[in-house]
Amino acid sequence: PPPMDREAMPPPELGSVRVLVVDDEEDAREFLRTLLEDSGAHVATAGSAMEGLQVLQAEHPDVLVSDIGMPVTDGYGFIERVRALSAAKGGHTPAVALTAYARSEDRTRVLRAGFQSHVPKPVEPGELLAVIASLADRYPALPKA
């Protein structure tokens, strides 16, 4: 059979994947919440890096999705603090950076900072869902103690 057109592929099902969305813009958080919940994910949101760290440790999500451009502590500062945590507190949770900066050096900086993946803004829903599904699959969450 001919290869399937990427556009025609159904979005991945995120059944029961727990995602934490960290973004200072409420519209962006709501857009991502709706997109992810429509795909079956359980979504928690935070409006700042500090709130994100608290929610991370309370909710133990499977995947983090963080905006880079946030005031006070940006996405780089957020992931740095996440990676400083123990695995039990969520320090190893795979993370996706959302950023309007899409040059290759920005991508490199994102990966060096501790994110597993980078999705440019404006977010292409199918791309983000595919990235989250692959991360959830590749880094299965530790069994809950």
C-alpha positions in Angstrom: 0.0 0.0 0.0 1.2 3.6 -0.6 2.6 5.4 2.4 0.0 7.2 4.4 -0.2 10.9 4.0 0.9 12.6 7.2 -2.1 14.9 7.2 -4.4 11.9 6.9 -3.1 10.1 9.9 -5.4 10.2 12.9 -3.9 12.0 15.9 -2.4 9.7 18.5 -4.5 8.6 21.4 -3.1 9.9 24.6 -5.3 7.6 26.7 -4.6 8.2 30.4 -1.2 9.9 29.8 -0.8 12.6 32.5 0.5 15.9 31.1 1.5 19.0 33.0 1.3 22.2 30.9 3.3 25.2 32.2 2.6 28.5 30.4 2.1 32.0 31.7 -0.6 32.8 29.0 -4.0 31.6 30.0 -5.2 31.3 26.4 -2.3 29.0 25.6 -2.9 26.9 28.6 -6.6 26.5 27.8 -5.8 25.7 24.1 -3.4 23.0 25.2 -5.7 21.6 27.9 -8.5 21.2 25.3 -6.3 19.7 22.7 -4.8 17.2 25.1 -8.0 16.3 26.9 -9.7 15.7 23.5 -7.0 13.2 22.9 -7.7 11.4 26.2 -4.9 12.8 28.3 -5.3 13.9 31.9 -4.1 17.5 32.1 -2.8 19.7 35.0 -1.8 23.3 34.3 0.4 25.9 35.9 0.8 29.6 35.1 4.4 29.9 36.2 7.6 27.9 36.6 7.3 28.0 40.4 3.7 26.8 40.3 4.8 24.1 37.8 7.3 22.7 40.2 4.7 22.4 42.9 2.2 20.7 40.6 4.9 18.4 39.2 5.6 17.1 42.7 2.0 16.8 43.6 0.7 15.3 40.4 3.6 13.2 39.1 2.8 13.7 35.4 4.1 11.4 32.6 5.2 14.3 30.4 5.8 18.1 30.9 5.0 20.7 28.3 6.6 24.0 29.1 6.6 27.4 27.3 10.1 28.9 27.1 9.1 32.6 27.1 7.7 33.1 30.6 8.4 36.1 33.0 10.4 35.7 36.2 11.6 32.1 35.6 11.5 31.1 32.0 11.3 27.6 30.6 15.1 27.1 30.8 15.0 28.0 34.5 12.0 25.7 35.0 13.6 22.6 33.4 16.9 23.3 35.3 15.0 23.2 38.6 13.1 20.1 37.5 16.3 18.2 36.6 17.7 19.1 40.0 14.9 17.1 41.6 15.2 13.4 42.5 13.5 10.9 40.2 10.9 10.3 42.9 10.0 14.0 42.9 9.7 14.0 39.1 13.2 15.1 38.2 13.4 12.6 35.3 10.0 13.5 33.8 10.4 13.9 30.0 9.7 17.4 28.8 8.7 19.3 25.7 9.6 22.9 25.1 7.2 25.2 23.3 8.9 28.1 21.8 8.5 30.8 19.1 12.3 30.6 18.7 12.8 28.0 16.0 16.4 28.5 14.8 18.7 25.5 15.1 20.7 27.1 17.9 17.5 27.6 19.9 16.7 23.9 19.4 20.1 22.9 20.6 19.8 25.1 23.6 16.4 23.6 24.5 17.8 20.0 24.3 21.0 21.0 26.2 18.9 22.6 29.0 17.2 19.3 29.7 14.1 19.1 27.4 13.7 15.9 25.3 11.9 17.7 22.5 11.1 21.1 21.0 7.8 22.1 19.3 7.8 25.5 17.6 4.9 28.0 18.2 2.4 28.4 16.8 1.8 24.8 17.9 0.8 22.3 15.2 -1.6 20.1 17.2 -0.7 16.8 15.4 3.0 17.4 15.9 2.6 18.1 19.6 0.4 15.1 20.2 2.8 12.9 18.4 5.8 14.2 20.4 3.9 13.7 23.7 2.8 10.2 22.7 6.3 9.2 21.8 7.8 10.6 25.0 5.1 8.9 27.2 5.9 5.6 25.3 9.7 6.0 25.5 9.9 7.0 29.1 7.2 5.0 30.9 6.4 6.6 34.3 7.9 4.9 37.3 5.3 2.8 39.1 3.6 4.9 41.8 4.9 3.8 45.2 
